[in-house]
Amino acid sequence: MSSYLIDASIYIFRYYFALPSNWQSRSGYSTEAVYGFTNFLLDMRARQPRYIACAFDESLGSCFRNELYPDYKCSRAAPDEALAFQLAACREMAEVLGVASFSSERFEADDILATLTRKLRRQAPVVVSRDKDLGQLLARGASSLWDFAKDQHLDSAALIDKFGVRPEQIPDYLALVGDSSDDIPGIPGVGPKTAARLLGTFDTIEALLEQLDTVASLPIRGASGLMSRIGNYEEQLRLAKRLTRLEEKIPLVVKLEDLRPQPVDLDLAQAMVEEFGIGGLSKKIKRTLVGADGEFT
């Protein structure tokens, strides 16, 4: 049996923007994301995982990275009331369906996933996400990144083939090229190929900066100017590495047993889907979570 660690927000947002507003809660809010995410979780539970957990983002603007760099994720708007309702409802549904759920105001979902990966490293968990930042977890015990929507797995070999760097070099790579989705600037003129060539030679940003005077002799177009630019942006580069490297020892109070799929109160689950206007999933809940012996799984 596989173990799954789910980057919940990516899938909630996907369903929020991709599905029509065909569902509505009793309180009057649209619940298309709740429908899509609940359906997704049922598909995950149908795989009978050994361990399963969801990480939710609640740290926009309050993350420790904002203390290091105030502009971190500054272009992202806080969820409006309608979206906030659906995000909270998705968390409720995850818990009702027996899936351990975690969030933090100081740490991001990615840090939670890194911490859970460390805890489950002997199980070689699958990280369910399409976020390239999480590629570094392939060097910390994860077996693959699985983009559930496209049913595509990215293991270490595939990541190297795609980015030209090893999983543990992803923080260095992102610090060099920048990450526009998180508002992290890169080094001007350093694109993916140049970053991969630099890391192929120096392995880490720290080693690159220690041997900066040798960059000019590399067989890279404009190597002399590149050396100068990296030197001018040294402080930014070191900061970016701190932003892109995931924390794996956050204060998360959790035991291994907490990550096992939990028994489900069928009456409560069905009451919740009715409350959120997604009662059409009631049969799937019973079909997925009640075994042939009539016991809840």
Residue pairs with C-beta under 8 A, 6 or more apart in sequence:
1 47
1 48
1 49
1 50
2 47
2 49
2 50
2 125
2 126
3 49
3 50
3 51
3 52
3 120
3 123
3 124
3 125
3 126
3 259
4 44
4 47
4 49
4 51
4 52
4 53
4 125
4 126
4 127
4 128
4 146
5 52
5 53
5 55
5 113
5 116
5 117
5 120
5 125
5 126
5 127
5 128
5 142
6 44
6 52
6 53
6 54
6 55
6 99
6 128
6 129
7 55
7 109
7 110
7 113
7 127
7 128
7 129
7 131
7 134
8 37
8 54
8 55
8 56
8 57
8 90
8 91
8 94
8 101
8 109
9 56
9 57
9 87
9 109
10 129
10 130
10 131
11 36
11 37
11 40
11 128
11 148
11 149
12 33
12 36
12 37
12 86
12 87
12 90
13 33
14 36
14 149
15 32
15 33
15 35
15 36
15 37
15 40
16 32
16 33
16 36
16 83
16 86
18 36
19 32
19 33
19 35
19 36
20 32
21 30
21 32
22 32
22 35
23 30
23 31
23 32
23 34
23 35
23 276
23 277
23 278
24 30
24 31
24 277
25 31
25 34
25 85
25 89
25 275
25 276
25 277
26 274
26 275
26 276
26 277
27 85
29 82
29 85
29 86
30 82
30 86
31 86
31 89
31 276
31 277
31 278
32 86
33 83
33 86
33 87
33 90
34 86
34 89
34 90
34 93
34 276
34 278
35 276
35 278
35 281
37 90
37 93
37 94
38 90
38 93
38 97
38 273
38 276
38 278
38 281
39 281
39 284
40 148
41 54
41 93
41 94
41 97
41 99
42 97
42 281
42 284
42 285
42 288
42 289
44 52
44 99
44 128
44 148
45 52
45 97
45 98
45 99
45 261
45 288
45 289
45 297
46 288
48 261
48 297
49 261
50 123
50 260
51 120
51 123
51 125
51 256
51 259
51 260
51 261
52 99
52 100
52 259
52 260
52 261
53 99
53 100
53 101
53 102
53 116
53 259
54 91
54 94
54 99
54 100
54 101
54 102
55 101
55 102
55 103
55 109
55 110
55 112
55 113
55 116
56 87
56 90
56 91
56 101
56 102
56 103
56 109
57 103
57 108
57 109
58 103
58 104
58 105
59 103
59 104
59 105
59 106
59 107
59 108
60 73
60 76
60 78
61 73
61 78
62 105
62 106
63 72
63 73
63 106
63 107
63 108
64 106
64 107
65 72
65 73
65 108
65 242
65 243
66 72
66 73
68 239
68 242
68 243
69 184
69 239
69 243
71 183
72 182
72 183
72 184
72 243
73 182
73 183
74 183
75 183
79 87
89 276
91 101
91 103
92 272
93 272
93 273
93 276
94 101
95 101
96 264
96 265
96 268
96 269
96 272
97 264
97 269
97 285
97 289
98 261
98 262
98 263
98 264
98 289
99 261
99 262
100 254
100 258
100 259
100 262
102 112
102 116
102 252
102 254
103 109
103 112
104 111
104 112
104 250
104 252
106 250
107 247
107 250
110 131
110 133
110 134
110 246
111 246
111 247
111 248
111 250
112 250
112 252
113 127
113 129
113 134
113 137
113 246
114 136
114 137
114 140
114 246
114 247
114 248
114 250
115 247
115 248
115 249
115 250
115 252
116 125
116 252
116 254
116 259
117 125
117 127
117 137
117 140
117 141
117 142
117 248
118 140
118 141
118 248
118 249
119 254
119 256
119 259
120 141
120 256
120 259
121 140
121 141
122 141
124 141
124 142
124 143
125 141
125 142
125 143
126 142
126 143
126 144
126 145
126 146
126 153
127 134
127 137
127 142
127 144
127 145
127 146
128 145
128 146
128 148
129 145
129 146
129 147
130 145
130 147
130 149
130 150
130 152
131 145
132 163
132 170
132 174
133 170
133 174
133 179
133 182
133 244
133 246
134 142
134 145
134 246
135 145
135 154
135 159
135 163
135 167
135 170
136 167
136 168
136 170
136 171
136 245
136 246
137 145
137 167
137 246
138 144
138 145
138 154
138 155
138 156
138 159
138 167
139 156
139 166
139 167
139 168
140 248
143 155
144 153
144 154
144 155
145 153
145 154
145 159
146 152
146 153
146 154
147 153
147 154
154 162
156 166
156 167
159 165
159 166
159 167
159 170
160 166
160 167
163 170
163 173
163 192
163 196
164 192
164 193
164 195
164 196
164 197
164 199
164 200
165 172
165 173
165 195
165 196
165 199
165 200
169 199
169 203
169 204
170 244
171 241
171 244
171 245
171 246
172 195
172 199
172 204
172 205
172 241
172 244
173 192
173 195
173 196
173 199
174 184
174 186
174 240
174 244
175 184
175 186
175 205
175 237
175 240
175 241
175 243
175 244
176 186
176 187
176 190
176 194
176 195
176 198
176 199
176 205
176 237
176 240
177 186
177 187
177 190
177 191
177 192
177 195
178 184
178 185
178 186
178 187
178 240
179 186
179 244
182 243
182 244
184 240
184 243
184 244
185 236
185 240
186 240
187 229
187 230
187 233
187 236
187 237
188 229
188 233
189 222
189 225
189 226
189 229
190 198
190 226
190 229
190 230
194 220
194 226
197 218
197 220
198 208
198 215
198 218
198 220
199 208
201 208
201 218
202 208
202 211
205 237
205 238
205 241
208 215
208 230
209 230
209 234
209 237
209 238
212 227
212 230
212 231
213 227
215 223
215 226
215 227
215 230
216 223
216 224
216 226
216 227
217 223
220 226
230 237
261 297
263 296
263 297
264 285
264 289
264 296
264 297
265 296
266 285
266 286
266 289
266 290
266 296
269 285
269 289
270 279
270 282
270 285
270 286
273 279
273 281
273 282
273 285
274 282
289 296
289 297
290 296
290 297
291 297
